[in-house]
Amino acid sequence: MDDPYSPARDALAGEGLGDEESSDPAVLAARLDDADPLSEFADRYHVPDDALYMDGNSLGPASDTALASLDRVVDEWRDLLISGWTDAEPPWFEVAERLGDALAPLVGAESDEVVVGNSITVNIHTLVGTFLDELLAGNGPEREGFAAADGEWAPSGDPDTDPAVLVNELDFPSDHYAIRAQLRQRGIDPDEKLRVVPSRDGRTIDPRDVEAALAAHDDIGIVWMPTALYRSGQLFDVERIAAAAHEAGAYAGFDAAHSAGAVPHEFDEAGVDFAVWCTYKYLNAGPGSIGALFVAERHHGLTPALAGWWGHEKATQFEMNMTYTPADSAGAWQIGTPPLLSAAPLEGSVELLREAGIERLREKSLALTDFLIALVDDRLPEVAVGTPRDHASRGGHVALEHPDAERLSEALKDRGVVVDFRPPNVVRVCPAAPYTSFADVLEVVDEIEAILDSGAHEKYATNEGGVT
Ligand SMILES: Cc1ncc(COP(=O)(O)O)c(C=O)c1O
């Protein structure tokens, strides 16, 4: 089959923006849009006509299908009241499991390994806490040849044998806050036992450094990494990291916030132990929408660190026993009543992504970011691309680095180009595949070029501490 996006790839491969027929990027963009099998999907998302929305890696837009599933639940609430838990179609009672089923194929998992609930940060608390408890109970993975713990961790409080969690210095801060708190709650000193892989270039994490940390420290019980870094967009080799963790006798957990819904994953095949992600970014389920998590089947039946009645075995949940029997699925890591109105849009938004197909979305996303990077290389000499260029290491957005990135992002927003700024010098541009055209990408680069050439960004003040 012909690759409809090959001109974008060729442009990035150094053949220039045009081809023998034309060297005009507008012609190239039009050709790419004409050939794009997903171009019709944009009409089903609500992005204002005068906006170029490049911030779907922070908050995805509403779609017709997401609004329809939300409206349906609002109607059910009005019409059915409490009986909606059992009589709505489908019943609210199983909403978290049902949405888990819908998400599972996007991450390469079985239905009962994925559930929605809580938020990313809460899910990190409960999952990292659960697996720390397993380590402390001596139930961790095999650790042959590791002196500190060959399957036997000492009770907490002994710095020589307490388990450590391996993270990296470019992580999203909330992950570190939560993991530190979980270590502290077990009497483990986070200053000692949160081991942080440094970045060589301030943008990316080299997987060899994760492996080196595992070789250097025999106390690492959990490796916690992102699937994609929030600032540079570097995509991690999940299978490689999971294999390295297991070889060292550690669990492998991932924060998939910046790839779920944009990049297909194979969590089961890769041997991932547990993972979390949100649904408000590439899954387009709305602001503050419900979180999602994965727990590999081999770990089902464990008692979650943050247990609650909604994670109880479903068949007996309403017997109201004082003792907790965890559901024999990832559903056990739910805590309280699922927020129906924060879950409802996900049903419709996932339906649309599944109709487009995650593999096709990824293919288009790579072509869009190829095109963007080629245009930046060609037209914006003062802007550096902070995102890896090879496809295997590139997530869904591109980090454009400029010393005046904050002002540049403000100037872009004033011109209807919605991007975001991440300190110290990054403008994140996310041409999300379901609703972005190649012509949109060209327009963004035109706007950046016009702003930088005219110095229009220089009149903007920097915003210390606001939401960007
Ligand atoms: C990579 C990553 N991890 C964690 C979080 C925190 O998520 P939440 O606020 O849903 O807990 C975010 C939020 O954007 C994120 O991007």
The ligand as an ORCA input file, in Angstrom:
! r2SCAN-3c Opt
* xyz 0 1
  C       3.290     13.058     32.769
  C       2.292     13.492     33.793
  N       2.225     12.832     34.961
  C       1.352     13.212     35.924
  C       0.501     14.277     35.742
  C      -0.438     14.644     36.839
  O      -1.727     14.225     36.508
  P      -3.007     14.443     37.438
  O      -3.095     15.913     37.676
  O      -4.148     13.950     36.610
  O      -2.814     13.693     38.678
  C       0.523     14.970     34.534
  C      -0.388     16.110     34.304
  O      -0.408     16.753     33.299
  C       1.455     14.581     33.531
  O       1.545     15.222     32.366
*
